[in-house]
Each structure stands twice: as structure tokens, then as C-alpha cells.
Amino acid sequence: MIGLYATIFILMFLLIFGAPVVFAVALSAITYFVVTPGMWDMVAIYPMRLFSGMDSFVFLCIPLFVLAGEIMNASGMMNDLVKFCQVMVGRFKGGLAHVNILASMIFGGITGSGLADVSALGPIEIKLMKDDGYDPAFAAALTACSAVQGPIIPPSIPFVIFASLTSTSIGALFMAGAIPGIMIGLSQMLVVVYMSRKAGFPSSKEKSTTKEKITVIKAAFFALMMPIIILGGIISGIFTPTEASAVAVGYCFVVAKFYYKQISISDYKRILVTTAKTTGSIFLIIGFASVIGWVLAAENIPAIISQAIERNNISPYMLLFFVNIFFLFNGMWLSDAAQLVLFAPLFTPIFAAMGVSPIHFGCVMVVNVMISMITPPYGAALYLAALISKEPLVNVTKAALPFIISSIVVLFLITYFPVFCMTLPKLMGLV
Amino acid sequence: MLNFLKKLSDLINDLVEIFCSVMIAIIAIVLLINVIGRFIFSYSFPWSEELSRYLIIWVSMLITSTLVKNDELIKVDFFDSFWPTNLIKYRAYMYRILMYVLFFVLIKHGWNMAISGKMMHLFSMKISWFWPYLAIPVGSGLIIFQLTVVTLLDINNNFLKRKERHSR
């Protein structure tokens, strides 16, 4: 057990000490082999686990969804998407704030990555909101917080990771995430409505004519078709999630090449390098975290937790509460991928034995770990939005607080009312 | 010497970026062709899954060296103000030393793993496991190289700064 304590201590220390997250995970994993008596002889397991942690066909949809998002971003499709949202909700008070949330909701149905959402929509949305008189820190905070929906609304990279680690149906998980993702968006819209009344946010200055509306809808047609193609294909069983991501890349490439005609060869080089870098960061964290996952299994942690639950007669609802708090706390330090790799295989069987559906638990866990994108100190989306807006992180974090709270309220709603997660998978016969 | 190392580091960085871009493009094309092939010709390449799986591991291991070189790895710097300034100054050196240990372990044992993989063959591609496993030691080697160059440049910059301060 001393090795496990040392692993956890080193992980926390290195994260607080400001070491890169991926290396903090990697170094803490190797600590176990160094500290535990007799384990150094078995250190050959380390590269083996690193390799097998990354070796998954399902994970291949991660680079491909990122690539599709990058192509969409560079092609100019995002501008049409934002214009479409402006036509839909821009006329309300706090119009651009609503546009920001709706655009993330739709974009979430395209890439499955929250950070892709911030980097693709952020520059457009933050500039528009700044020009319209919004506080730049608020614009950045809302951009980061609305991106939380992205990976919850299908397709979703974290759901893919969860499904792959727990052998759960990806289609069912995707469908389970749809309503909670939209709920997070709606809860943020409610916050905006309240703030609009208090702070007097502006509404769109000009009203668009029917002709203009039709033009904008036509222009956004290709972007809006993406979620339909991807989800339709996966749910109808025409293709697997990995194949769907390849189709998404093909679709984006064709639309960008023949309709938008904006991307040059050098743009493609940049797009591919960015995709490789984003993918590398995610895969390496998955790989190193899977070494820690092995450590947890070697130390018999799942059995220890199960025994503690039985001994203390903890109900599933109570455990869900504790686990939610645990994940929210971890989310302040660890990335979503690391948390999923470490804890999804650990807790899913425990909850399944207590009668909690893995689909419901998966949905709760993914919503929870996605909120970690906006919880300081390690809120990757907040960092990125602060960087784009050139606003101090502290101001952005303060402005994000109401949205963090509204997202946590939704988290507990879906935790205690499984109907929000389970209705769609049941209706579609996926569970 | 340092200039040569810097140039070599830039060259390796560019080559890695090109290799990784090509590999990502290959993965996307192969998987897309597979979907199209399955629908139109009811035929898919049996090796496409294995090729894509192992190429992405190569991409992940290689591209990390460029992330290290360009300091693009995400870190939590929220607590920097709580640590003594001197400690912050030498923090990078401290965790780099630990990273050297880690990646030397990965080179040594990753290489042993690759060598032992020579005896086994991939089911569809019919090549030995040596090639997929090789990603771990090669990627780790590149990470150590870029880490060394970054550290040497840091030391040099600090030395020059100190010299400038003294001359004033």
C-alpha cells in the first residue's frame, strides 16, 4: 500500500508544483515501481501498460473528430454557424450570450471536444460580444462554460473513452448524453436571462428579414447536416463511431474544398500538426493513466472499496453523491481523460453491482469530468478562453462562477433522476 | 556546439511534424476508404484497423517531443505565487531530471519489449510486433533529446542574463 500512497502523493505534489500534467501522471505511475518493495523487477510492465492503454481502435475517433473540427474551423463554416445562431436567438435580450451557448450546443454535435469548441468558436464569439459591449471576461467565461456541453452532446470523445474502458454501448451512451448536454445549455441560458435583467445585456441591433434568414439557414446547411450524418450513421448501425469520425473528416474535407474553397495546402499542414498535437496530449495521458489504473487493480482497490461500501451500508444514491464530489475535486487537478481512465473501470462494476446502470453512471461521470474543464485551478477551457480574450484568468474564473454552479445543479439533477439520461437510449431500444 | 544542437532540434521538430501529419492523413484516408469500400464493394482492408491503431501510437509518442520542445504541455500554474521565487526558477530543472529517469526507463524497457516482439507477428499486417513497440523507445529518445536541448538553452540563457547583469 505504501507504493500507492507514494503514487498519489507524487501526483498531487507535481500537479501543485506546476509540472506538465502528462508528466505528473507518468512520474507518479513509475513511483509505484520505485517505492514498492520488489516491484522494480517488474518495471517492464510500465511500457507494456503505456502501449496497451493507447492501443484501441475506438480511440481512433479522437484524432478524426479533432481533425474534422479543425477543418470546419479553417473552412469558415463556423462563421455561418454563428450567423445561424444569431438569427435564431440573437433578437432576445442578451442575444449574443445566447448565441454563444446555442453555437456550442450545435458545435458539440459535430466534434465531441470541448477545447475544439473554445478554440474554434472562441475567437469569433468573444470578438462579437466585446464589440457589442459585453465585459470581455464574461464573454471569455461564457465561451469556456458553454463548451462543457460539447463533449456531452453526441458525438463525444469522453463517452468513447468511457465506453471503450467499460465495454458499454457507445450508441447508448451517446444518446444518454443528449438530454443532459442540452440541459446544461438551457441552464446556462437561464443564467444569462437572469443576468440580462440585472446587468441589462443588449439584444441584437438589427432584425433580419425572412429573406436574410433563409440565406443564413442555407449557408449553415452543411454545418447543420454534420450531426445528422454522424449520429444517424452511428445509431442506425450504418457505421461504428470510428468510421463515423472518418466519414466526418471526409464530409468536412469535401465541403471545405468544393463549397467554402478557403483552405490552402499550408492550412492543411497546420491543421494536421494541430490534430497530431491535440491527439498526442490525450493519448499520452490515457496511456500513462492506464499504468496508474493497473496499480489500482494490483493493490486490489476495487475490492477494498466494495467491502467498505458493504461494511458501511452505503446506498447507491449516497455513493453517487460521494463519487460526484470526489470527481469534482479531482477535476480541479486532473484532465477528463485521466479521470476516465483511472476511475471508470474502477467504479462502473461497483455501481453495476448496486443496480445503477453503467449507461446512467457513464453519463453522470462524463458530465462531471467535463465540468472539470471550467473548475479552477486546472480548468483547461478557462485557460484557453482567457488566452484568446487576453483577459486575466482570475477575472474569467470569477465571471464563470454562476455557470459552474448551474452546471453542477444539472449534474445532481441527472444523478438523482436517471430518466434524463435513460429516456433516449430506452426509446431507441439501445438498452 | 549549442547552435548546432539547436539547428538539429529544429530540424528534428520539423521532420516529426511532417511525419505525424502524414500519419494522421493516412489514418483518415485509410479509414474513409474502408467505409466506402465496405458500402460500395462490400470489401474492406483487413489491415486498416491494425495500421491505424499503431500509427496513432507512433504519432502520440513522436509528437510529444515537439510539445516538450515548444513548451506546449498543459500545466497547473495556479499555485506559482505560493512557491518561493527561487524554487520556481529551478522547478523546470527539477522535474526535467525526473523526466530523464522516466524516459530512460522507457527507452530501456521499451527497447526490450520491441526486441521480444520480433518473435510475434501482427494478425493482419503480417509484420512483427517490433515495429509498433518501437514507437515507445524512439519517442522516448526524441523526448530526451529535445529535453536536453531545451535545458541547455535555458542554462545558456540564464548564464548570459547573469553575465549581462554583472557587466552593468
Interface residues (C-beta under 8 A of the other chain):
Chain A: L14 L15 I16 F17 G18 A19 P20 V21 V22 F23 A26 L27 I30 V43 A44 Y46 P47 M48 L50 F51 M54 D55 S56 F57 F59 L60 P63 L64 L67 F239 T242 E243 S245 A246 V247 V249 G250 K269 L272 V273 T275 A276 K277 T279 G280 S281 F283 L284 G287 W333 S335 P376 P377 Y378 A380 Y383
Chain B: E17 C20 S21 V22 M23 I24 A25 I27 A28 L31 L32 N34 V35 E49 S52 R53 Y54 I56 I57 V59 S60 M61 L62 I63 T64 T66 L67 E72 L73 I74 K75 V76 D77 F78 F79 D80 W83 I88 R91 Y95 L98 M99 V101 L102 V105 L106 H109 G110 N112 M113 P132 Y133 A135 I136
